[in-house]
């Protein structure tokens, strides 16, 4: 990974300078990275941790960086000297990539001297925000079809990095392959693709283009059939070429439709292929598709085996920002971490104080998730005996959980600056996400008016929050 040390907002540096000049740079602080909820983001899929780890490990101010900062005429040589020897020495906790997470739960926690913890804010947010957003979109798309989903978005991504890391995130969220060759190489992802309309248009006629392609790829022949007329020209010509392939001992893969009424065209194409003796030929559809289009196509019984999805996946078209934030949750005073809270007239912007952990309750019988609980780090986890949870905004709403087991969601990634957790291969992450997603009932994942999954506070954390709110009243 290239050096991203200066991938930061300028105010991180000005605050660091201030901490140093005020004699506070070594004070230990705790920051939470989380996202705030809204209907289109009732849940998210954690992603980007591997790149966040690489970033933390490789922070190093070069002499060129130092010279640039000196030229801004905002910092003295003492500060620049501190930057020269910067090394992250704190702790980081994070949820594993592929985990289903909910609003206000920490995706990542940094516990370190405030000089360090403040500096890493911007880079961690951009690395986690982007991939989590795309993994979430991919998960919603994959969850609304039984067909395979391929990520086809590189040319529509908002820059090369968005295309590369968006492809990685899409695989985590449930895509089976990508068209992105560099992402395929970097992350050992399966790559997929056939030909474009330009291939067909470059020959004197459609069937010649199909025949030439079949000659080149006799065992991987998937033909794009909508350049001229899908049902009158494209599919009939594809069938002729498939017959020629079969006569030579090869079987075609199928066809791709990139435009038009995908439900109608796929149903008609399926009949034509079946009648011609190709019931195993796949139908791939591409175009401006997202989870809402998939729901509509499902309702019309579209005969589509594979979707290639580009723009609306790689840009998270309907929801272009995760909105992740990084907030101070505790700071050292007289050698003790003191919980801190951000006050706001907007209840969603009031933070949860202290160094925390998150546990997830599962039903012992069904293995399905019941609720999540945020606790202070020193609290014991629920031990299997009946446990009462309550809505922190409406504490009279209570529920007793029985016959459960719990899973702690956050793992320690860095311990006093040393990496202690190592990301698995992306195939393992994708498989883990599939298991994580399967442990939630569909009502929590539906696109329209999803049921809100319970994320509650322990009694001790709730009381700590109320105490801080009372102290800051007015």
N, C-alpha and C positions, 0 to 999 in steps of 0.2 A: 504494500500500500504506500502511495506517495506521502510525503510529509505534509500533514494538514495542520501544522502547529498554528499558523496564522489564520486558520479558518475560524474566525471569532468576530464578535462585534466589538467595536472600539471601547464601548463602556465597560466591558469586562476588564480591560487593561487599566482604565482609569480607576475603577473600583479597587483593583489589586494594588495599584499605586497608593490609593488612599488607605487601604488596610495596612500597608507597610509603614506609611508615614504616621499612622495613628497607633502603631505598636500592636496591631491586632492580627498580623498575617499568620501567626501560628495557632490562633484560636481554632479549635476543632468545630466544624459545622456539619450539619446534615441537610442535604437537599433532596427533594422528591421530584422525579420526572413522571408526569402522568398526563392524561388527556381528560378534557371535560366533555360531558355527554350531550347529545342531541339525537333526534329521532333517527337520522341517517347514520349515526354512530352510537348505536345502543351497545355495541361491543366492538372489539378490535382484535387483531391478530398480531402479537408481538413479533417484531422482526428488526434486523439491523444490529443485533448485539455483537456479532462477529466483527463487523466494521468498527463498532464502538470500542471493542477490546483492542483492535489494531491501532486505533487512534491513540488511546491512552498509553499504550506501550511505546509509541513512537514520537511522543511529544519531545521536541528538541529544538530550541531556538538556535538557528545558525548565525554565523557572523553577519551574513547578508540580512537576515531578519533583524538583528540588533542594529545594524547600520540604518535600516529603513525606519525603525522605531525612533532611533536617535534623531533622525531628520525631521520627525514630526514636532520636535521642540516642546514636548509635553512631559518628558520623563528625565530624571537625573541619572547619573552613572551608577549610583547605588542600586536603583531599581533595575537597570539594564543588566547589572552584574547578577542580581537575583534571578532574572530570566535566563541568563546564560547557564546557570546550574539547576534549572527547573527539572524536577522529576516527581512524578506522582507517587506519593507514599501512603495514600489512604486506603479505605475499604470501599468496594462497590458491590452492591447486591442487585440482582436483576431477575426477572422472570425469563424462563427459557424461550428461545425463539419458537414460534408456532403455537404458543399458549393463547387460548382465548382469555381476554382480559376485559375489564369493564371500567367505565368512567370513575375517576378519582383514585383508583388503585395505583400504587406506585408500580410503574414498569421497570424503573431503575432507581436506586438510591445511592447517593454518594455521601460518604462520611470521611472527611479529610480536613486538613488545615484549610481555612477559608480562602487563603491565597490560591490554593490549588482547586478547591471545589468550585469557586466562582469562575475560574478561568475556563473550565471544561464545559460550562453550560451550553454555549452556542453550538459547538461541534456535536455534542451528544444529542441535542435536540434535532439538528438537521439530519443526523444519521438515523436516529430512531424514528422521528416523525415520518420521513419519506417512506422508508421501507414498511413500516407498520401500516401506513395508509394504503399502499399498493397491495400488501399481503391481505389486508382486510377486504379490499375490493375483489381480489381474486377469489377469496373464500366465499364471498356472497355470490359471485358468479358461479363458481363450481358447485355451491350448495343448491343451486336452482336448476341443475340439469344432471341427467345421468350420463350424458355424452362427455367425451374427453374434451378438455379445453386447452388450447394452445395459445401462448402469448405471442402476438404478432405486432407489438407496438413500437419497435425501435424508431422507425421513421417519424412517428408522431410524438415521441417523448420530448420533454422540455429540456433537451440537451443530452450529450453522450452519457454522463454519469447517471442521469435519471433513467435512461434506457437500460444501462448495464445493471444497476442495482435494483431497478424496477423489475427486470426480468428475474433476478434472484428472488425478490420478494414474491413475485407471482407464483413461482414454483413452490415456495413455502405455503402459500395460500391455497394451492390445489391444482395449479396448471400442470399438465403432463409434459410439456416441452416448450421451447421458445424458438423463434426465428432468428434470435440474436446470437450470431456466431461467436463474438468475443465473450459474451456472458457464458456461452456453452463451454468455451475453453477455460475461462477463469474459474468457473464453479462446478465443472463436470456435469453440466446439464444437457439433456438430450436436445438436439436441434432438429428442426423440421421445416419443410418448405418444398414447393414444387416449381411452378412457373407463373408468370404474370400475363396479363392481357397483351403486353408488348411482344411476348414470344409468339402468340397466335397471330397478331397483326403483322409481324415481320415476314410471314410467309404469304404465298399467293392465295392460299385459302386455308380454312380451318382444319380440314382433315389432313392436309400435308403437315401442318404444324403438329397435330396430334401424333401422326406417324413418326415424325422425326424425334419427338420426345420419347415415344415408346421404344424406338430403336436405342436411344441413349440409356433409358432406365426401364428395361423390360420387366424387372421384378419389383419396381417401385413406381409404377405408373399411376399417377393421379392427375386427371386432366381438368383444367379450368374451362367450364362449359358455357359461360354466360357472356362471352365477348360479343356475339352477334345476336343469337336467339337461342335461349337455353333449351326449350323443348322441341323446336322445329329443326334446329341445326346442331347445337352443342351436344346434347345427350345422344341423338342418333349417330353422329359422327364418332363420339366416344365409344359407342357400342360396336361400330364397325371395326375400330382399331382394337378393341378388346377381343373381338373374334379373331383378328389376325394374330394377336399375341397368344391367344389360347392355342391356335393352330401350331404355333412354334414351341408350345410347352410351358408358357408363362401365364400367370394369373394376374389380372389388374388389381390395383389397390382401390380405385374408385374415382369419384368426380368431386369437383369443388364448385360451389355456387357463391358468387360474390355480390349479387344484387338482386333486386326484385322482391316479390312476395315469397319469402323463404318457406313459409308453411305450405303454400300451394305448390310451388315449384318442387320442393323436396318430396311431397307426396306423389306428384306426377312422375318425377324422375325415378322414385322407388318402384313404381309400377312398371315403368319401361325397362328398368334394369332387371327386375325379377322376371318379367315375361321373356326377356332376351337370354335368361339363364345365368344371371349374375346376382343371386341373392346375397352373396357375401361382399359385393362391392360396396365400399363405404361412401357415404355422402357427407362431405365437409361443407360447412357454411361459414362465410366470413362477411365482414361489413361492420356497420355501426351497431354492435350488439352489446348489451349489458344485461344485468340480472332482470330488469323489467321487461326487456324484449324476450328473454328466455321464458319468463313466466307466461307471456302471451303465446309464444310458440308452443309451449307445453300444452296450453289449453286448446290449441288447434291441432294437436297430435302431429306435429312436424316430424318427418322421418329423417332426422339429422343425427349422425353418429359422432361427429367431431365439429367443434367450433374453433375457428381462428379469430381471436379478439384482439384488437389493436387499441385505437384511440381511447375508447371509454374505459379500458382497463389501465393502460400505462399512465394515463393522466388522472385517474379516478374522477372521471368527467363530472359526475353529479355531485361530488363532494371533494373539492380540490385541496383540502387541508385537514390534517388530523387535529391541529390546534393543541398539540402537546405543550406543556409548560414545565418550568423548573423552578420550584419554590423552596425557600428556606423553611425547614421544619424544626431545627434545633440549633443552638449555638452554645459553646462552652462559656461557663462563668464560674470562676473559682474552682476550676478543675472538674466541674460537673456539667453534663449536657442539659441545657434548659430548653424545654419545648417552646417553640415560637409559632404564632398564628398570624395569617394575613386576614385583616378585617375588610369587609366590603358590604355595600348596600345590596349587592347582588349575591344571593345566597350561594350560587354555584361557584363564586370566586372566593369564598371563605375556605381556607385550607385546613387540613388535618395535621395537628402538631405532633412532634416527637419522632424518635427513631422507631419505625414500625416494621411489622411483618404482616403477611396476608396468608390466611388459610382458606381452603375450599372444602366445604362439606359435601360428601357423596353419600347417597343412599346405599346401604350395604347390599340390598337385594337387587336393585336395578343397575347399580353402578353409575347412576346419573347424578349430575351436579344439582345441589339443593340451594346453596347460598355461599357467599364469600364473607369473610370476617376480617377486618383490620384490627390488629392488636398492637400494643406497645411491645417492643422487642423483648422486654424482660418478663412478659406474661407467659404462663404455661399455655400450651395448646389445649383445646378441648380434648378430653380423654376418652370419649365414647359414651359417657354418661349423659343423660338428658341435658340439653344446653338451650337456654332461651336467648334468642336474638330479637332485636327490635329495630324499627326504622329510625335512624338518627334524626330525621326531620319531623317525624310524627311518632315520638317514642311510645305512645299508647298502642301502636300497632306492633304486636308481639307474636312470636311463634316459637314453640319448643321443638327442637330437632332431636329425634331419637333414632336408634339403629343406623348409625352413620360411622363413617371414618373420615379423617381429614388428610389433606395434602398441603404442605407448605409450598407456596408458589415461588418465593424468592430464593435464589441460590447465591452463595457468595462467589463473586467473580474475581475480585482482587482482595488480598489480605495484606495490609500494610505495604501496598505497592507491588506485591508479587501476584502474578496471575495464578489462580487456583482452580479455575473452571475453563475448560477448553471446548469450543463449539464442535458439535458432531458434523458429519458430512451432511450436505443439503438434503440428500435423499432421506436420511434419518430424521431431519427436522420436519420435512414434509409429512413423513409418516406419523411423527409425533403430533403434528397439527391435526391430522385426520382423526387421530384418537381423541384429542382434546375436543374437537368440534363434535364428535359423535357422542360425547358425554353430556351434551346439552339438548334438551327438548327443542323441537323445531319452533315453538312459539317464541323462543328467545332470539331466534336467528331470522325470523321472517322479515321480508323487506318492508312491508307496510304495517304500521302500528304494532311493532314487536312488544311482547310482554317484557316488563322491566325485571331483570334478574336482581335478586336481593344482594346488596353489598352493604353490610352493616358494620358498626363500630362496637368494639368490646365496651363493657360498662366503664372500665378504667380509662380508656381512650376518650369515651364520650364525656366523662366527668372532667378530664383534663381540658378538653376543648371548651366545655361550658365555663370552667373556671377562668380560662384565658379570655373568653368573650366577656365575662362579667368584669374582669379587671380592666378591659379596654373599653368598657361601655362609655359612650359619649366622646 
